[in-house]
Amino acid sequence: MGIFMRICLYLLGRFPRGRSNWTLLAVCIVCLTSGSVTESNCSAAESIAVHDSSDKARKVPAADVVKTVWRGKSGTLDVYDNSPSLSNILAVNSRGHVLGMHEQLDSRIAVLNQQFFFADSTTVRTIPKLKGFTNLYCESLSDNGRVVGYASRAPGNPDGTLTGFIWESSSGKIERLRPIAGDLVCHATDISGDGNRIVGYSTGNEPPKIRPCIWEWDEAASKWAVKPLPVLHDHNPYVVTGSVKISPNGKYIAACCTEKLLPNNVFDNALFKWKIDGDDAKRTTVSEMAARVDAVNDRGQIAGTITDATGRFPYVTETGDKLTKIELLDGDVQGQAHAIDSSGRVYGMSDDPPGPSGGPEAFLYEEG
């Protein structure tokens, strides 16, 4: 057995999933998503898509590309070998559906193109590009098979260069999400488990503004309606890198936003949480530290990553919204949190100092 496979099997025993408690690895690349743990069976897809340079897809037997390399009482380990260079699982929902990315050779220009795919129990499908846009990036997957992210195109377009989107696996339809009225562009970063709430940010100018926002389906108007989340200031540039996340039950949202405007165009950021109650979103300050948000669970606990002068460290908010810095494994110097389940367990990675030996190792953190 090769060293990569031994690493996969080791991580399978050490690293459970977020929304699903089955870990999938794609060509030895591990990727976790946030949410509550549920019992679901992640079997290998029965067919897979192979992509040509025109972005069209054809199906081939899964046995050619999807291999179950380990079986145990807790599940199976499936390897998606659907790329000459890289295949990566980005998200797994409670039904075992998979959102992934792989690189495919474009024979027209002899380069590798990044393409996103959705896999259920029977098929693997390419997620198409949004009409009028040249690039696509997928961020999150709901339990009913909805995918959100952003599409982009060359700068200078009068209708904006960046937009959020939602793709429906049930119909194969991809739809553009619109920014807040008066803004130019938007980015969808996460979706609730039931697929009815989407969060992200909306950007405008004159004056410059970046605001966290939420989209909800308007049945009467038959469209996704967007509104800003209440913030202290309209310009919140940290949300671009710090992200906006929503809990699987759709009740809690977290993001790091501007708390104070300092001289010389400096922004003092803080970690905020919103609780959704009907049409209202009540904001509370969790911490005055600037932090990236990676996941929020159904209890409103937040997991993410703090970067300071000494390095990058995982954190979690525990009882009473207390932000706790998670200690790294012995001898390690930096780490990241990737997911938090409904019980408050945090999953992430802890990394050794730079050098030829060692490397990142998965961790599980529990309060107390």
ABEGO torsion letter per residue (X at the ends): XBAAAAAAAAAAAABBBBABABBBBBGGBBBBBBEBBBBBBBBBBABBBBBBAAGBBBBBBAAAABBBABBBAAEBBBBBBABAABBBBABBBAAGBBBBBBBBBBAAAGBBBBBBBBBBAABBBBBBBBBGBABBBBABBBAAGBBBEBBBBBBGBAAEABBBBBBBAAAGBBBBBBBBBGBABBBBABBBAAGABBBEBBBBBOBBBBBBBBBBBBAAAGBBBBBBBBBABABBAAAAAAEBBBBAAGABBBBBBBABBBBGGBBBBBBBBBBBBEABBBBBBABABBBBBABBBAAGBBBBBBBBAAEBBBBBBBBGGBBBBBBBBBGBABBBBABBBAAGBBBBBBBBBBEABEEBBBBBBBBX
